[in-house]
Amino acid sequence: MPLPDGRHIPVKLMEPRIPQMRGGGGNEVVTVNLQADPSVIAEVADQRIRTASGTIVQVAVKQSNKQVMPTVAQYQRNTAGGDYRG
């Protein structure tokens, strides 16, 4: 670790000793269980939704417009003014 005057603090790094397995080694299985409080997960999800809500609405409106316009055109072609068609 360097010091401002260019000198170093002596540090000795040592690795932990891991006992050797006898009998030709083996397969180690490590299981990690992660648990989270459901309320924390819900809070994170709510925050992400609030953050993205503008984009969510914008995409929903764009998709809606793509579907509505052809439907209106079809309605006008088939129904609007039908009572005047004789």
N, CA, C and O atoms as CSV, one atom per row, in Angstrom:
chain,resi,resn,atom,element,x,y,z
A,1,MET,N,N,0.860,-1.163,0.000
A,1,MET,CA,C,0.000,0.000,0.000
A,1,MET,C,C,0.905,1.223,0.000
A,1,MET,O,O,1.651,1.423,0.959
A,2,PRO,N,N,0.866,2.045,-1.036
A,2,PRO,CA,C,1.765,3.204,-1.103
A,2,PRO,C,C,1.328,4.312,-0.146
A,2,PRO,O,O,0.140,4.514,0.103
A,3,LEU,N,N,2.312,5.011,0.375
A,3,LEU,CA,C,2.086,6.166,1.237
A,3,LEU,C,C,2.406,7.434,0.459
A,3,LEU,O,O,3.073,7.369,-0.574
A,4,PRO,N,N,1.943,8.583,0.935
A,4,PRO,CA,C,2.213,9.827,0.211
A,4,PRO,C,C,3.696,10.128,-0.001
A,4,PRO,O,O,4.056,10.773,-0.985
A,5,ASP,N,N,4.561,9.671,0.907
A,5,ASP,CA,C,5.989,9.949,0.750
A,5,ASP,C,C,6.701,8.916,-0.116
A,5,ASP,O,O,7.930,8.917,-0.196
A,6,GLY,N,N,5.934,8.029,-0.769
A,6,GLY,CA,C,6.520,7.043,-1.670
A,6,GLY,C,C,6.899,5.749,-0.985
A,6,GLY,O,O,7.295,4.791,-1.649
A,7,ARG,N,N,6.786,5.704,0.316
A,7,ARG,CA,C,7.117,4.482,1.031
A,7,ARG,C,C,5.899,3.556,1.033
A,7,ARG,O,O,4.823,3.925,0.564
A,8,HIS,N,N,6.086,2.372,1.558
A,8,HIS,CA,C,5.005,1.387,1.571
A,8,HIS,C,C,4.804,0.857,2.982
A,8,HIS,O,O,5.731,0.843,3.792
A,9,ILE,N,N,3.579,0.420,3.266
A,9,ILE,CA,C,3.285,-0.285,4.497
A,9,ILE,C,C,3.528,-1.761,4.211
A,9,ILE,O,O,2.974,-2.308,3.257
A,10,PRO,N,N,4.347,-2.405,5.024
A,10,PRO,CA,C,4.581,-3.834,4.766
A,10,PRO,C,C,3.309,-4.643,5.021
A,10,PRO,O,O,2.699,-4.549,6.086
A,11,VAL,N,N,2.927,-5.428,4.036
A,11,VAL,CA,C,1.741,-6.269,4.135
A,11,VAL,C,C,2.147,-7.679,3.759
A,11,VAL,O,O,2.811,-7.898,2.745
A,12,LYS,N,N,1.744,-8.634,4.582
A,12,LYS,CA,C,2.028,-10.032,4.288
A,12,LYS,C,C,0.710,-10.727,3.970
A,12,LYS,O,O,-0.167,-10.830,4.827
A,13,LEU,N,N,0.576,-11.199,2.745
A,13,LEU,CA,C,-0.636,-11.893,2.326
A,13,LEU,C,C,-0.438,-13.387,2.500
A,13,LEU,O,O,0.588,-13.942,2.107
A,14,MET,N,N,-1.419,-14.020,3.087
A,14,MET,CA,C,-1.351,-15.465,3.280
A,14,MET,C,C,-2.651,-16.079,2.801
A,14,MET,O,O,-3.730,-15.544,3.053
A,15,GLU,N,N,-2.548,-17.185,2.121
A,15,GLU,CA,C,-3.734,-17.920,1.696
A,15,GLU,C,C,-4.155,-18.854,2.826
A,15,GLU,O,O,-3.312,-19.383,3.549
A,16,PRO,N,N,-5.454,-19.051,2.973
A,16,PRO,CA,C,-5.882,-19.999,4.005
A,16,PRO,C,C,-5.502,-21.415,3.609
A,16,PRO,O,O,-5.468,-21.760,2.428
A,17,ARG,N,N,-5.220,-22.220,4.610
A,17,ARG,CA,C,-4.886,-23.618,4.333
A,17,ARG,C,C,-6.170,-24.412,4.170
A,17,ARG,O,O,-7.050,-24.383,5.030
A,18,ILE,N,N,-6.262,-25.120,3.056
A,18,ILE,CA,C,-7.414,-25.970,2.790
A,18,ILE,C,C,-6.924,-27.407,2.863
A,18,ILE,O,O,-6.022,-27.796,2.121
A,19,PRO,N,N,-7.508,-28.190,3.746
A,19,PRO,CA,C,-7.019,-29.568,3.885
A,19,PRO,C,C,-7.229,-30.353,2.596
A,19,PRO,O,O,-8.247,-30.215,1.917
A,20,GLN,N,N,-6.243,-31.176,2.280
A,20,GLN,CA,C,-6.315,-32.032,1.102
A,20,GLN,C,C,-7.241,-33.203,1.393
A,20,GLN,O,O,-7.204,-33.781,2.479
A,21,MET,N,N,-8.068,-33.545,0.419
A,21,MET,CA,C,-8.958,-34.684,0.587
A,21,MET,C,C,-8.192,-35.953,0.255
A,21,MET,O,O,-7.443,-36.000,-0.721
A,22,ARG,N,N,-8.378,-36.957,1.055
A,22,ARG,CA,C,-7.751,-38.244,0.771
A,22,ARG,C,C,-8.700,-39.086,-0.067
A,22,ARG,O,O,-9.918,-38.921,0.002
A,23,GLY,N,N,-8.153,-39.959,-0.832
A,23,GLY,CA,C,-8.988,-40.851,-1.623
A,23,GLY,C,C,-9.225,-40.331,-3.034
A,23,GLY,O,O,-10.214,-40.703,-3.664
A,24,GLY,N,N,-8.359,-39.497,-3.533
A,24,GLY,CA,C,-8.431,-39.096,-4.927
A,24,GLY,C,C,-9.335,-37.925,-5.218
A,24,GLY,O,O,-9.825,-37.795,-6.340
A,25,GLY,N,N,-9.567,-37.092,-4.272
A,25,GLY,CA,C,-10.377,-35.912,-4.541
A,25,GLY,C,C,-11.849,-36.275,-4.625
A,25,GLY,O,O,-12.212,-37.447,-4.528
A,26,GLY,N,N,-12.667,-35.301,-4.800
A,26,GLY,CA,C,-14.090,-35.592,-4.851
A,26,GLY,C,C,-14.850,-34.433,-5.454
A,26,GLY,O,O,-14.288,-33.397,-5.808
A,27,ASN,N,N,-16.105,-34.639,-5.553
A,27,ASN,CA,C,-16.963,-33.584,-6.071
A,27,ASN,C,C,-17.577,-32.846,-4.898
A,27,ASN,O,O,-18.242,-33.434,-4.045
A,28,GLU,N,N,-17.346,-31.582,-4.875
A,28,GLU,CA,C,-17.916,-30.760,-3.831
A,28,GLU,C,C,-19.221,-30.158,-4.348
A,28,GLU,O,O,-19.286,-29.677,-5.479
A,29,VAL,N,N,-20.244,-30.190,-3.521
A,29,VAL,CA,C,-21.520,-29.595,-3.877
A,29,VAL,C,C,-21.801,-28.500,-2.867
A,29,VAL,O,O,-21.852,-28.737,-1.660
A,30,VAL,N,N,-21.981,-27.306,-3.384
A,30,VAL,CA,C,-22.301,-26.179,-2.529
A,30,VAL,C,C,-23.689,-25.698,-2.917
A,30,VAL,O,O,-23.951,-25.396,-4.081
A,31,THR,N,N,-24.567,-25.631,-1.941
A,31,THR,CA,C,-25.917,-25.160,-2.186
A,31,THR,C,C,-26.091,-23.818,-1.507
A,31,THR,O,O,-25.809,-23.671,-0.318
A,32,VAL,N,N,-26.557,-22.840,-2.268
A,32,VAL,CA,C,-26.795,-21.513,-1.730
A,32,VAL,C,C,-28.279,-21.225,-1.870
A,32,VAL,O,O,-28.823,-21.233,-2.974
A,33,ASN,N,N,-28.916,-20.975,-0.761
A,33,ASN,CA,C,-30.334,-20.627,-0.767
A,33,ASN,C,C,-30.471,-19.142,-0.505
A,33,ASN,O,O,-30.037,-18.642,0.532
A,34,LEU,N,N,-31.068,-18.448,-1.439
A,34,LEU,CA,C,-31.303,-17.025,-1.274
A,34,LEU,C,C,-32.777,-16.813,-0.981
A,34,LEU,O,O,-33.648,-17.332,-1.679
A,35,GLN,N,N,-33.033,-16.055,0.044
A,35,GLN,CA,C,-34.414,-15.764,0.396
A,35,GLN,C,C,-34.567,-14.256,0.492
A,35,GLN,O,O,-33.701,-13.561,1.022
A,36,ALA,N,N,-35.653,-13.774,-0.016
A,36,ALA,CA,C,-35.931,-12.346,0.054
A,36,ALA,C,C,-37.319,-12.156,0.631
A,36,ALA,O,O,-38.217,-12.974,0.434
A,37,ASP,N,N,-37.464,-11.096,1.321
A,37,ASP,CA,C,-38.751,-10.733,1.898
A,37,ASP,C,C,-39.687,-10.356,0.754
A,37,ASP,O,O,-39.347,-9.471,-0.031
A,38,PRO,N,N,-40.855,-10.992,0.626
A,38,PRO,CA,C,-41.784,-10.678,-0.467
A,38,PRO,C,C,-42.144,-9.197,-0.529
A,38,PRO,O,O,-42.369,-8.664,-1.616
A,39,SER,N,N,-42.201,-8.537,0.601
A,39,SER,CA,C,-42.549,-7.114,0.573
A,39,SER,C,C,-41.436,-6.290,-0.075
A,39,SER,O,O,-41.705,-5.272,-0.713
A,40,VAL,N,N,-40.188,-6.730,0.091
A,40,VAL,CA,C,-39.068,-6.028,-0.558
A,40,VAL,C,C,-39.147,-6.226,-2.069
A,40,VAL,O,O,-38.931,-5.286,-2.834
A,41,ILE,N,N,-39.455,-7.437,-2.492
A,41,ILE,CA,C,-39.581,-7.719,-3.926
A,41,ILE,C,C,-40.715,-6.880,-4.518
A,41,ILE,O,O,-40.563,-6.297,-5.591
A,42,ALA,N,N,-41.842,-6.821,-3.823
A,42,ALA,CA,C,-42.978,-6.026,-4.307
A,42,ALA,C,C,-42.608,-4.545,-4.366
A,42,ALA,O,O,-43.000,-3.844,-5.299
A,43,GLU,N,N,-41.866,-4.074,-3.388
A,43,GLU,CA,C,-41.465,-2.659,-3.374
A,43,GLU,C,C,-40.543,-2.333,-4.546
A,43,GLU,O,O,-40.685,-1.286,-5.178
A,44,VAL,N,N,-39.605,-3.226,-4.836
A,44,VAL,CA,C,-38.699,-3.026,-5.969
A,44,VAL,C,C,-39.489,-3.039,-7.272
A,44,VAL,O,O,-39.254,-2.205,-8.146
A,45,ALA,N,N,-40.421,-3.976,-7.408
A,45,ALA,CA,C,-41.241,-4.047,-8.619
A,45,ALA,C,C,-42.078,-2.782,-8.782
A,45,ALA,O,O,-42.172,-2.234,-9.880
A,46,ASP,N,N,-42.679,-2.323,-7.697
A,46,ASP,CA,C,-43.477,-1.092,-7.763
A,46,ASP,C,C,-42.626,0.095,-8.177
A,46,ASP,O,O,-43.061,0.922,-8.977
A,47,GLN,N,N,-41.425,0.186,-7.643
A,47,GLN,CA,C,-40.532,1.302,-7.995
A,47,GLN,C,C,-40.169,1.259,-9.472
A,47,GLN,O,O,-40.144,2.294,-10.139
A,48,ARG,N,N,-39.888,0.066,-9.984
A,48,ARG,CA,C,-39.543,-0.050,-11.412
A,48,ARG,C,C,-40.728,0.323,-12.289
A,48,ARG,O,O,-40.556,0.955,-13.332
A,49,ILE,N,N,-41.923,-0.061,-11.877
A,49,ILE,CA,C,-43.125,0.292,-12.643
A,49,ILE,C,C,-43.322,1.802,-12.623
A,49,ILE,O,O,-43.617,2.403,-13.656
A,50,ARG,N,N,-43.159,2.427,-11.438
A,50,ARG,CA,C,-43.300,3.888,-11.361
A,50,ARG,C,C,-42.275,4.576,-12.251
A,50,ARG,O,O,-42.590,5.557,-12.924
A,51,THR,N,N,-41.060,4.066,-12.254
A,51,THR,CA,C,-40.001,4.665,-13.067
A,51,THR,C,C,-40.317,4.539,-14.554
A,51,THR,O,O,-40.057,5.463,-15.325
A,52,ALA,N,N,-40.870,3.411,-14.956
A,52,ALA,CA,C,-41.116,3.151,-16.378
A,52,ALA,C,C,-42.535,3.490,-16.812
A,52,ALA,O,O,-42.892,3.244,-17.964
A,53,SER,N,N,-43.348,4.044,-15.931
A,53,SER,CA,C,-44.762,4.243,-16.260
A,53,SER,C,C,-44.968,5.130,-17.481
A,53,SER,O,O,-45.867,4.868,-18.280
A,54,GLY,N,N,-44.161,6.167,-17.645
A,54,GLY,CA,C,-44.293,7.023,-18.833
A,54,GLY,C,C,-44.077,6.245,-20.106
A,54,GLY,O,O,-44.839,6.389,-21.062
A,55,THR,N,N,-43.055,5.426,-20.132
A,55,THR,CA,C,-42.769,4.608,-21.310
A,55,THR,C,C,-43.855,3.567,-21.520
A,55,THR,O,O,-44.246,3.296,-22.656
A,56,ILE,N,N,-44.342,2.986,-20.442
A,56,ILE,CA,C,-45.403,1.980,-20.541
A,56,ILE,C,C,-46.643,2.595,-21.195
A,56,ILE,O,O,-47.229,1.993,-22.094
A,57,VAL,N,N,-47.040,3.777,-20.753
A,57,VAL,CA,C,-48.221,4.440,-21.314
A,57,VAL,C,C,-47.978,4.802,-22.768
A,57,VAL,O,O,-48.859,4.613,-23.607
A,58,GLN,N,N,-46.796,5.322,-23.077
A,58,GLN,CA,C,-46.477,5.721,-24.454
A,58,GLN,C,C,-46.563,4.527,-25.405
A,58,GLN,O,O,-47.132,4.641,-26.491
A,59,VAL,N,N,-46.011,3.403,-25.011
A,59,VAL,CA,C,-46.055,2.204,-25.857
A,59,VAL,C,C,-47.491,1.702,-25.987
A,59,VAL,O,O,-47.904,1.284,-27.069
A,60,ALA,N,N,-48.256,1.740,-24.894
A,60,ALA,CA,C,-49.649,1.284,-24.940
A,60,ALA,C,C,-50.476,2.138,-25.893
A,60,ALA,O,O,-51.281,1.608,-26.659
A,61,VAL,N,N,-50.285,3.448,-25.853
A,61,VAL,CA,C,-51.027,4.345,-26.747
A,61,VAL,C,C,-50.637,4.087,-28.198
A,61,VAL,O,O,-51.498,4.049,-29.078
A,62,LYS,N,N,-49.341,3.909,-28.448
A,62,LYS,CA,C,-48.878,3.655,-29.818
A,62,LYS,C,C,-49.481,2.363,-30.360
A,62,LYS,O,O,-49.930,2.320,-31.505
A,63,GLN,N,N,-49.494,1.305,-29.539
A,63,GLN,CA,C,-50.069,0.031,-29.972
A,63,GLN,C,C,-51.578,0.157,-30.186
A,63,GLN,O,O,-52.131,-0.410,-31.127
A,64,SER,N,N,-52.223,0.896,-29.313
A,64,SER,CA,C,-53.663,1.104,-29.436
A,64,SER,C,C,-53.991,1.831,-30.727
A,64,SER,O,O,-54.930,1.462,-31.433
A,65,ASN,N,N,-53.221,2.863,-31.036
A,65,ASN,CA,C,-53.453,3.617,-32.274
A,65,ASN,C,C,-53.277,2.741,-33.511
A,65,ASN,O,O,-53.999,2.906,-34.495
A,66,LYS,N,N,-52.337,1.825,-33.470
A,66,LYS,CA,C,-52.133,0.918,-34.601
A,66,LYS,C,C,-53.360,0.036,-34.821
A,66,LYS,O,O,-53.683,-0.307,-35.958
A,67,GLN,N,N,-54.045,-0.331,-33.736
A,67,GLN,CA,C,-55.191,-1.217,-33.849
A,67,GLN,C,C,-56.486,-0.459,-34.102
A,67,GLN,O,O,-57.371,-0.962,-34.793
A,68,VAL,N,N,-56.607,0.740,-33.554
A,68,VAL,CA,C,-57.860,1.491,-33.650
A,68,VAL,C,C,-58.078,2.042,-35.053
A,68,VAL,O,O,-59.186,1.942,-35.579
A,69,MET,N,N,-57.080,2.604,-35.655
A,69,MET,CA,C,-57.254,3.255,-36.950
A,69,MET,C,C,-57.768,2.307,-38.026
A,69,MET,O,O,-58.711,2.674,-38.726
A,70,PRO,N,N,-57.212,1.122,-38.200
A,70,PRO,CA,C,-57.785,0.205,-39.193
A,70,PRO,C,C,-59.220,-0.207,-38.846
A,70,PRO,O,O,-60.034,-0.413,-39.746
A,71,THR,N,N,-59.533,-0.326,-37.576
A,71,THR,CA,C,-60.883,-0.700,-37.164
A,71,THR,C,C,-61.880,0.402,-37.510
A,71,THR,O,O,-62.977,0.122,-37.993
A,72,VAL,N,N,-61.498,1.650,-37.264
A,72,VAL,CA,C,-62.365,2.789,-37.602
A,72,VAL,C,C,-62.565,2.841,-39.116
A,72,VAL,O,O,-63.684,3.049,-39.584
A,73,ALA,N,N,-61.507,2.655,-39.874
A,73,ALA,CA,C,-61.615,2.689,-41.339
A,73,ALA,C,C,-62.556,1.587,-41.837
A,73,ALA,O,O,-63.372,1.815,-42.731
A,74,GLN,N,N,-62.434,0.408,-41.257
A,74,GLN,CA,C,-63.319,-0.688,-41.661
A,74,GLN,C,C,-64.767,-0.363,-41.298
A,74,GLN,O,O,-65.673,-0.626,-42.089
A,75,TYR,N,N,-64.992,0.194,-40.136
A,75,TYR,CA,C,-66.345,0.581,-39.725
A,75,TYR,C,C,-66.928,1.604,-40.694
A,75,TYR,O,O,-68.081,1.489,-41.110
A,76,GLN,N,N,-66.129,2.597,-41.047
A,76,GLN,CA,C,-66.615,3.629,-41.965
A,76,GLN,C,C,-66.920,3.042,-43.334
A,76,GLN,O,O,-67.882,3.451,-43.983
A,77,ARG,N,N,-66.123,2.101,-43.771
A,77,ARG,CA,C,-66.347,1.469,-45.073
A,77,ARG,C,C,-67.644,0.653,-45.065
A,77,ARG,O,O,-68.411,0.690,-46.027
A,78,ASN,N,N,-67.878,-0.068,-43.996
A,78,ASN,CA,C,-68.989,-1.020,-43.971
A,78,ASN,C,C,-70.287,-0.474,-43.381
A,78,ASN,O,O,-71.365,-0.922,-43.772
A,79,THR,N,N,-70.215,0.463,-42.468
A,79,THR,CA,C,-71.400,0.849,-41.728
A,79,THR,C,C,-71.755,2.311,-41.875
A,79,THR,O,O,-72.918,2.635,-42.117
A,80,ALA,N,N,-70.810,3.186,-41.739
A,80,ALA,CA,C,-71.117,4.627,-41.725
A,80,ALA,C,C,-71.805,5.034,-43.013
A,80,ALA,O,O,-71.334,4.716,-44.105
A,81,GLY,N,N,-72.896,5.721,-42.888
A,81,GLY,CA,C,-73.655,6.169,-44.044
A,81,GLY,C,C,-74.463,5.065,-44.698
A,81,GLY,O,O,-75.008,5.260,-45.784
A,82,GLY,N,N,-74.550,3.920,-44.062
A,82,GLY,CA,C,-75.276,2.783,-44.614
A,82,GLY,C,C,-76.758,3.062,-44.836
A,82,GLY,O,O,-77.383,2.500,-45.735
A,83,ASP,N,N,-77.304,3.937,-44.003
A,83,ASP,CA,C,-78.735,4.240,-44.155
A,83,ASP,C,C,-79.012,5.065,-45.403
A,83,ASP,O,O,-80.165,5.168,-45.821
A,84,TYR,N,N,-77.992,5.650,-46.006
A,84,TYR,CA,C,-78.168,6.443,-47.224
A,84,TYR,C,C,-77.877,5.644,-48.486
A,84,TYR,O,O,-78.005,6.164,-49.594
A,85,ARG,N,N,-77.493,4.400,-48.329
A,85,ARG,CA,C,-77.071,3.616,-49.494
A,85,ARG,C,C,-78.247,2.960,-50.221
A,85,ARG,O,O,-78.048,2.311,-51.248
A,86,GLY,N,N,-79.353,3.105,-49.751
A,86,GLY,CA,C,-80.486,2.737,-50.480
A,86,GLY,C,C,-81.029,1.457,-50.535
A,86,GLY,O,O,-82.035,1.242,-51.212
